[in-house]
Amino acid sequence: MNGRLQALHGTDGSRAWFERARNSLAGGISSSSRLTSTGPHPYPLYIRSGSGSRIQDVDGNEYIDYLISYGSAILGHAPPVLTEALTEVLRTGTMFGTCNVPEVELAETISRMVPCAELVRFANSGSEAVQGAVRAARGHTGRSGILKFEGHYHGWSDTLAISNRPTEEEAGPPDAPRSVPHSPGIPPGVVDDVVVCPWNDLAALREALDAHARELAAVICEPIVANNACTMPDAGYLEALREECTARGIVLIFDEVCTGFRTGPGGAQALFGVVPDLAVFSKALGGGLPIAAFAGRREIMEALASGRVKHGGTYNASPLCATAALVTLRELGDPAVRRRIDDTGRQIMETARKAAHDHGIPCAVQGVGAMFQTVFTPDGRPTRHYRDLLGVDQARSHVFRHELLKRGVHANAFPMACWFVSSTVTDDDLAATCAAVTEAFKAL
């Protein structure tokens, strides 16, 4: 891939591959989130290669990538520092189903970087690690109830696939939302174990905690709501959440699958100065390879250490994935790498804000430099909770994304998700991205 963006070709190759895929893959896809569109066309892009900040599809179109594997490829695609380390592991054995040295070094690294991480356990995906954290909290407290926040996403498994994206009719009263299963196939008993609360509403939180305190094992949240268009916590909200959980003996879990190591070496808990009892990590942790972790206070994790609370997994912290995570965290520990990611994102955010202002388009650009979203709210104000997203101009969001694609910038197809920034966005990439954002707003 060269230093300049090519003129875009058509995407007939992606269309042909999607038609072929539907004969063998359910829906033609391997994840429900991949049922996206390519411009106005009803099929996803098929990517054949990536290098640094850029990807290339099967038709030869090149894009600066701000999806980067939903934030996982934080060092960019095929970074030499990672491929060289992994090549050595490929020669010596990728997994053995036994204990290995890299997993120990990785756990030690996480414990040094993350405020709450006195003990660590590994898994393979965010969904798995969330299940592990919830089981640890339930084992510690002897209670089964979980309070989660409306619109927060904690993976696709039954445990917490509740009220992720309900319709307004399904959701019930804004201050006391119903628990709505995300999909058919989730048993009623699972739904009954989950209390749903609006985000950034302290009065509603306290009322829900008072009503259910004796049955709640844990409260879980995304500290920055990556799947609610990077909705930020109100000033003081996380601190209050910590205080309320402590006062009632309820385990506080931060789902840092998206924020972990991306918003800084210590994740969102270090960014906001609020330490949960347990935290869940994935995505940026592995630099593009499948690994996850849940970590927390020794007192809670001790039940796993003793074997009283069970947790397993053949692939957990394989030498291949643990090595990828070690290399990634060492790179992210460099302040210059962190500054590069944050400064890049902030410049794109400011460009979007200026373009929206110049063209009189209501738009909130929210989040932090490493992860953010442009949200076409009716009045241009940032979102505070899930119900705000029901009024977002999604049609304009889709047009914006398609206009960016035409200009060689690849972002998440779902308007309620995030842009993710990698460490390999060059000055030329940044200039091209800002130009594409400015031109895309003109087309709106």
C-alpha positions as CSV (number, residue, x, y, z in Angstrom):
1,M,0.0,0.0,0.0
2,N,1.4,3.4,-1.0
3,G,1.3,6.6,0.9
4,R,-1.7,8.1,-1.0
5,L,-5.3,7.0,-1.3
6,Q,-6.3,5.5,-4.6
7,A,-9.4,6.6,-6.5
8,L,-12.1,4.2,-5.5
9,H,-13.1,1.4,-7.9
10,G,-16.4,-0.4,-7.7
11,T,-17.2,-3.1,-5.1
12,D,-18.5,-5.8,-7.4
13,G,-16.0,-8.2,-5.9
14,S,-17.4,-7.8,-2.4
15,R,-20.9,-8.3,-3.8
16,A,-19.9,-11.5,-5.5
17,W,-18.2,-12.8,-2.4
18,F,-21.3,-12.0,-0.3
19,E,-23.6,-13.8,-2.7
20,R,-21.3,-16.9,-2.5
21,A,-21.0,-16.7,1.3
22,R,-24.8,-16.9,1.7
23,N,-24.7,-20.4,0.4
24,S,-22.6,-21.7,3.3
25,L,-22.6,-19.1,6.0
26,A,-25.8,-18.3,7.9
27,G,-26.8,-14.9,6.4
28,G,-23.5,-14.8,4.6
29,I,-21.7,-13.6,7.8
30,S,-19.9,-14.9,10.9
31,S,-21.1,-12.2,13.2
32,S,-24.4,-10.3,13.3
33,S,-22.5,-7.0,13.4
34,R,-21.1,-7.7,10.0
35,L,-24.4,-7.4,8.3
36,T,-23.5,-3.9,7.0
37,S,-23.7,-2.1,3.7
38,T,-21.2,-0.8,1.2
39,G,-22.4,2.7,0.3
40,P,-25.9,2.2,-1.0
41,H,-25.3,-1.5,-1.7
42,P,-26.8,-4.2,0.5
43,Y,-23.6,-6.1,1.1
44,P,-20.5,-5.7,3.3
45,L,-16.9,-5.0,2.2
46,Y,-14.6,-7.9,2.0
47,I,-11.1,-6.9,3.1
48,R,-8.1,-8.9,1.8
49,S,-5.1,-7.1,3.4
50,G,-4.1,-4.4,5.9
51,S,-0.9,-2.6,6.7
52,G,-0.5,0.1,9.3
53,S,-3.5,2.3,9.3
54,R,-4.8,1.1,5.9
55,I,-6.9,-1.7,4.6
56,Q,-7.6,-2.9,1.0
57,D,-10.7,-4.7,-0.2
58,V,-11.0,-7.4,-2.8
59,D,-11.6,-4.8,-5.5
60,G,-8.4,-3.0,-4.8
61,N,-10.0,0.0,-2.9
62,E,-7.8,1.3,-0.1
63,Y,-9.1,2.9,3.0
64,I,-7.7,4.6,6.1
65,D,-9.2,2.3,8.8
66,Y,-11.0,3.7,11.9
67,L,-12.9,0.4,12.6
68,I,-9.6,-1.4,13.2
69,S,-11.3,-4.6,14.2
70,Y,-13.7,-2.8,16.5
71,G,-10.7,-1.2,18.3
72,S,-8.6,-4.3,18.6
73,A,-5.8,-3.5,16.1
74,I,-4.6,-0.5,18.2
75,L,-1.1,-0.8,16.8
76,G,-2.5,-0.9,13.2
77,H,-2.6,-3.9,10.8
78,A,0.3,-6.3,10.6
79,P,2.7,-4.2,12.8
80,P,6.2,-5.5,12.4
81,V,6.8,-5.5,16.2
82,L,3.9,-7.9,16.5
83,T,4.4,-10.1,13.4
84,E,8.0,-10.7,14.3
85,A,7.2,-11.8,17.9
86,L,4.4,-14.0,16.7
87,T,6.5,-15.6,13.9
88,E,8.8,-17.0,16.6
89,V,5.8,-18.4,18.5
90,L,4.5,-20.1,15.4
91,R,7.8,-21.9,15.1
92,T,7.8,-23.1,18.7
93,G,4.1,-23.9,19.2
94,T,1.0,-21.7,19.4
95,M,-0.8,-23.5,22.3
96,F,-0.4,-26.5,24.6
97,G,-3.4,-26.4,26.9
98,T,-1.0,-26.1,29.8
99,C,0.5,-23.2,31.8
100,N,3.1,-21.1,29.9
101,V,5.5,-18.3,30.7
102,P,3.9,-15.4,28.6
103,E,0.6,-15.7,30.5
104,V,2.5,-15.1,33.8
105,E,4.4,-12.1,32.4
106,L,1.1,-10.7,30.9
107,A,-0.8,-11.0,34.2
108,E,2.1,-9.2,36.0
109,T,2.0,-6.5,33.4
110,I,-1.8,-6.0,33.7
111,S,-1.5,-5.9,37.5
112,R,1.1,-3.1,37.2
113,M,-1.0,-1.1,34.8
114,V,-4.5,-1.5,36.0
115,P,-5.5,0.0,39.4
116,C,-8.1,-2.8,40.4
117,A,-6.1,-5.7,39.0
118,E,-4.8,-7.6,42.1
119,L,-5.5,-11.0,40.4
120,V,-6.1,-11.7,36.8
121,R,-7.8,-14.5,34.8
122,F,-7.7,-14.9,31.0
123,A,-10.4,-15.8,28.5
124,N,-10.8,-15.5,24.7
125,S,-13.4,-12.8,24.1
126,G,-15.1,-10.0,25.9
127,S,-18.3,-12.0,26.1
128,E,-16.5,-14.8,27.9
129,A,-14.7,-12.5,30.3
130,V,-17.9,-10.8,31.2
131,Q,-19.4,-14.1,32.1
132,G,-16.3,-14.9,34.2
133,A,-16.6,-11.6,36.1
134,V,-20.3,-12.0,36.8
135,R,-19.7,-15.6,38.1
136,A,-16.9,-14.3,40.3
137,A,-19.2,-11.6,41.7
138,R,-22.1,-14.1,42.3
139,G,-19.7,-16.6,43.9
140,H,-18.4,-13.9,46.2
141,T,-21.7,-12.4,47.3
142,G,-23.9,-15.5,47.2
143,R,-26.5,-13.4,45.3
144,S,-27.6,-13.8,41.6
145,G,-29.0,-10.4,40.5
146,I,-27.1,-8.0,38.3
147,L,-27.9,-4.3,37.6
148,K,-26.9,-3.1,34.2
149,F,-27.6,0.1,32.3
150,E,-30.0,0.5,29.4
151,G,-28.1,0.5,26.1
152,H,-24.8,-0.7,27.6
153,Y,-23.4,-3.7,25.7
154,H,-21.7,-6.6,27.5
155,G,-21.4,-9.2,24.8
156,W,-23.8,-11.5,23.0
157,S,-24.1,-14.3,25.6
158,D,-27.3,-14.8,27.6
159,T,-25.8,-13.5,30.8
160,L,-26.2,-9.8,30.1
161,A,-27.7,-9.6,26.6
162,I,-30.6,-7.6,28.0
163,S,-31.9,-4.1,27.0
164,N,-29.0,-3.5,24.6
165,R,-31.1,-1.8,21.9
166,P,-34.8,-2.0,22.8
167,T,-37.4,0.0,21.0
168,E,-39.1,2.8,22.9
169,E,-42.2,0.8,23.1
170,E,-40.4,-2.3,24.5
171,A,-38.2,-0.3,26.9
172,G,-41.0,1.1,29.2
173,P,-40.7,4.2,31.4
174,P,-37.5,6.1,31.0
175,D,-36.8,6.2,34.8
176,A,-37.6,2.6,35.3
177,P,-36.8,0.6,32.1
178,R,-38.0,-2.9,31.5
179,S,-35.5,-5.8,31.2
180,V,-35.8,-6.7,27.5
181,P,-34.0,-9.7,25.9
182,H,-31.7,-8.7,23.1
183,S,-32.8,-11.7,21.0
184,P,-35.1,-14.7,20.9
185,G,-33.5,-17.6,22.6
186,I,-32.7,-16.0,25.9
187,P,-34.6,-17.7,28.7
188,P,-37.0,-15.8,30.9
189,G,-35.0,-16.7,34.0
190,V,-32.0,-14.9,32.7
191,V,-34.0,-11.8,32.0
192,D,-35.5,-11.9,35.5
193,D,-32.0,-11.8,37.1
194,V,-31.2,-8.5,35.4
195,V,-32.3,-5.1,36.7
196,V,-32.1,-2.3,34.1
197,C,-31.4,1.3,35.0
198,P,-31.0,4.5,32.9
199,W,-27.4,5.8,32.7
200,N,-26.4,9.2,34.2
201,D,-29.5,9.3,36.5
202,L,-28.5,9.1,40.1
203,A,-32.0,9.3,41.5
204,A,-33.1,6.3,39.4
205,L,-29.9,4.4,40.3
206,R,-30.4,4.9,44.1
207,E,-34.1,3.9,43.8
208,A,-33.2,0.7,41.9
209,L,-30.4,-0.2,44.3
210,D,-32.7,0.4,47.3
211,A,-35.4,-1.8,45.8
212,H,-33.0,-4.7,44.8
213,A,-30.0,-4.4,47.1
214,R,-30.6,-7.8,48.8
215,E,-30.6,-9.7,45.5
216,L,-27.9,-7.9,43.6
217,A,-24.4,-9.4,43.3
218,A,-23.1,-6.7,41.0
219,V,-23.6,-3.5,39.1
220,I,-21.9,-3.5,35.6
221,C,-21.3,-0.6,33.2
222,E,-19.3,0.6,30.3
223,P,-17.6,3.7,31.9
224,I,-17.6,5.3,28.4
225,V,-20.5,3.8,26.6
226,A,-18.8,2.7,23.4
227,N,-22.0,1.1,22.1
228,N,-24.1,4.2,22.9
229,A,-22.1,6.4,20.5
230,C,-19.3,7.1,23.2
231,T,-21.8,8.6,25.7
232,M,-19.7,10.0,28.5
233,P,-20.4,9.7,32.2
234,D,-21.7,12.9,33.9
235,A,-19.2,14.6,36.1
236,G,-19.2,12.8,39.5
237,Y,-21.5,9.9,38.2
238,L,-18.9,7.2,38.4
239,E,-17.7,8.4,41.8
240,A,-21.3,8.2,43.1
241,L,-21.8,4.8,41.5
242,R,-18.7,3.6,43.4
243,E,-20.0,5.0,46.7
244,E,-23.5,3.5,46.3
245,C,-22.1,0.0,45.6
246,T,-19.6,0.2,48.4
247,A,-22.3,1.2,50.9
248,R,-24.5,-1.8,49.9
249,G,-21.8,-4.4,49.6
250,I,-22.4,-4.8,45.8
251,V,-19.6,-5.7,43.5
252,L,-18.9,-2.9,40.9
253,I,-17.7,-4.2,37.5
254,F,-16.3,-1.9,34.8
255,D,-16.7,-3.4,31.3
256,E,-13.5,-2.1,29.8
257,V,-13.6,-4.3,26.7
258,C,-13.4,-1.1,24.6
259,T,-11.8,1.4,27.0
260,G,-9.2,-0.9,28.5
261,F,-5.6,0.1,27.5
262,R,-7.1,2.3,24.7
263,T,-7.9,5.3,26.9
264,G,-4.6,5.0,28.6
265,P,-2.4,2.2,30.3
266,G,-4.8,2.0,33.2
267,G,-8.0,2.2,31.2
268,A,-11.1,4.2,32.1
269,Q,-10.6,3.6,35.8
270,A,-7.3,5.4,35.7
271,L,-8.7,8.1,33.3
272,F,-11.6,8.9,35.7
273,G,-9.9,8.0,39.0
274,V,-12.6,5.6,40.0
275,V,-11.5,2.0,40.9
276,P,-14.1,-0.8,40.4
277,D,-14.0,-4.2,42.2
278,L,-13.7,-6.1,38.9
279,A,-12.9,-5.1,35.3
280,V,-13.1,-6.8,32.0
281,F,-10.7,-6.3,29.1
282,S,-10.4,-7.5,25.5
283,K,-10.0,-5.8,22.1
284,A,-6.9,-3.5,22.4
285,L,-5.4,-6.0,24.9
286,G,-4.5,-8.4,22.1
287,G,-3.5,-6.0,19.4
288,G,-5.7,-7.9,17.0
289,L,-5.5,-11.4,18.4
290,P,-8.3,-13.0,20.4
291,I,-7.6,-12.7,24.1
292,A,-9.6,-11.2,27.1
293,A,-9.2,-10.9,30.8
294,F,-11.1,-10.2,33.9
295,A,-9.3,-8.9,36.9
296,G,-10.0,-7.4,40.3
297,R,-9.7,-7.4,44.0
298,R,-7.9,-10.4,45.5
299,E,-10.8,-10.9,48.0
300,I,-13.2,-11.5,45.1
301,M,-10.9,-13.3,42.8
302,E,-9.7,-15.6,45.5
303,A,-12.7,-17.9,45.0
304,L,-11.3,-18.6,41.5
305,A,-7.8,-19.1,42.9
306,S,-9.0,-21.7,45.3
307,G,-11.2,-23.4,42.7
308,R,-14.4,-22.9,44.6
309,V,-15.7,-20.8,41.7
310,K,-15.1,-22.6,38.4
311,H,-13.7,-21.0,35.3
312,G,-12.0,-22.7,32.4
313,G,-11.1,-22.6,28.7
314,T,-8.8,-24.6,26.5
315,Y,-7.6,-21.6,24.6
316,N,-7.2,-19.2,27.5
317,A,-3.9,-17.2,27.3
318,S,-2.3,-19.4,24.7
319,P,1.4,-18.6,24.1
320,L,0.4,-17.0,20.8
321,C,-2.3,-14.7,22.1
322,A,-0.5,-13.9,25.4
323,T,2.6,-12.9,23.5
324,A,0.6,-10.6,21.2
325,A,-0.9,-9.0,24.3
326,L,2.5,-8.6,26.0
327,V,4.0,-6.9,22.9
328,T,0.9,-4.7,22.6
329,L,0.9,-3.5,26.2
330,R,4.6,-2.8,26.1
331,E,4.0,-0.5,23.1
332,L,1.1,1.2,24.7
333,G,3.2,1.8,27.8
334,D,5.2,4.3,25.7
335,P,3.8,7.8,26.4
336,A,4.7,8.9,22.8
337,V,2.4,6.2,21.4
338,R,-0.4,7.2,23.7
339,R,0.0,10.9,22.8
340,R,-0.1,10.0,19.1
341,I,-3.3,8.1,19.4
342,D,-5.0,10.8,21.5
343,D,-3.8,13.8,19.4
344,T,-4.9,12.1,16.2
345,G,-8.4,11.5,17.4
346,R,-8.8,15.0,18.9
347,Q,-7.8,16.6,15.6
348,I,-10.4,14.5,13.8
349,M,-13.0,15.4,16.4
350,E,-12.3,19.1,16.1
351,T,-12.5,18.9,12.3
352,A,-15.9,17.3,12.6
353,R,-17.1,19.9,15.0
354,K,-16.0,22.8,12.8
355,A,-17.5,21.2,9.7
356,A,-20.8,20.7,11.5
357,H,-20.8,24.3,12.7
358,D,-19.8,25.7,9.3
359,H,-22.7,23.8,7.5
360,G,-25.3,24.4,10.2
361,I,-25.7,20.6,10.9
362,P,-26.8,19.6,14.4
363,C,-24.1,17.2,15.5
364,A,-22.4,16.2,18.8
365,V,-18.8,14.9,18.5
366,Q,-18.3,13.0,21.8
367,G,-15.9,10.6,23.5
368,V,-12.1,10.9,23.9
369,G,-9.3,11.1,21.3
370,A,-8.8,7.3,21.2
371,M,-12.5,6.6,20.7
372,F,-15.3,8.9,19.6
373,Q,-18.4,9.3,17.5
374,T,-20.2,12.0,15.5
375,V,-23.8,11.8,16.6
376,F,-26.5,13.7,14.7
377,T,-28.7,14.6,17.6
378,P,-31.7,17.0,16.9
379,D,-30.2,19.9,18.9
380,G,-26.5,19.1,18.5
381,R,-26.1,18.3,22.2
382,P,-24.2,15.3,23.5
383,T,-26.2,12.2,24.4
384,R,-26.5,11.4,28.2
385,H,-28.3,8.1,28.1
386,Y,-29.8,5.5,25.7
387,R,-33.2,7.2,25.2
388,D,-31.3,10.2,23.6
389,L,-30.1,7.9,20.9
390,L,-33.7,7.1,19.8
391,G,-33.9,10.7,18.4
392,V,-30.6,10.6,16.5
393,D,-30.8,11.2,12.7
394,Q,-29.6,7.7,11.7
395,A,-30.3,8.3,8.0
396,R,-27.8,11.2,8.0
397,S,-25.3,9.1,10.0
398,H,-25.5,6.4,7.2
399,V,-25.0,9.1,4.5
400,F,-22.0,10.5,6.4
401,R,-20.4,7.1,6.6
402,H,-21.0,6.4,2.9
403,E,-19.6,9.7,1.9
404,L,-16.5,8.9,4.0
405,L,-16.2,5.5,2.3
406,K,-16.2,7.2,-1.1
407,R,-13.3,9.3,0.0
408,G,-11.3,6.4,1.3
409,V,-12.1,6.5,5.0
410,H,-13.5,3.4,6.7
411,A,-15.5,3.8,9.9
412,N,-18.0,1.7,11.8
413,A,-21.2,1.1,9.8
414,F,-23.4,1.3,13.0
415,P,-24.0,4.9,13.9
416,M,-24.3,4.2,17.6
417,A,-20.8,2.8,17.8
418,C,-17.3,4.4,17.7
419,W,-14.4,5.5,15.6
420,F,-11.3,3.9,16.9
421,V,-7.8,5.3,16.3
422,S,-4.7,3.3,15.8
423,S,-1.1,4.3,16.6
424,T,-0.1,4.1,13.0
425,V,-2.2,7.0,11.5
426,T,0.5,9.1,9.8
427,D,0.4,12.9,9.3
428,D,-0.6,12.3,5.7
429,D,-3.4,9.9,6.8
430,L,-4.6,12.5,9.3
431,A,-4.7,15.2,6.7
432,A,-6.5,13.0,4.3
433,T,-9.0,12.0,7.0
434,C,-9.7,15.6,8.0
435,A,-10.2,16.5,4.3
436,A,-12.6,13.6,3.9
437,V,-14.6,14.6,7.0
438,T,-14.9,18.2,5.8
439,E,-16.0,17.1,2.3
440,A,-18.5,14.6,3.7
441,F,-20.2,17.3,5.8
442,K,-20.6,19.4,2.6
443,A,-22.5,16.4,1.1
444,L,-24.9,16.3,4.0
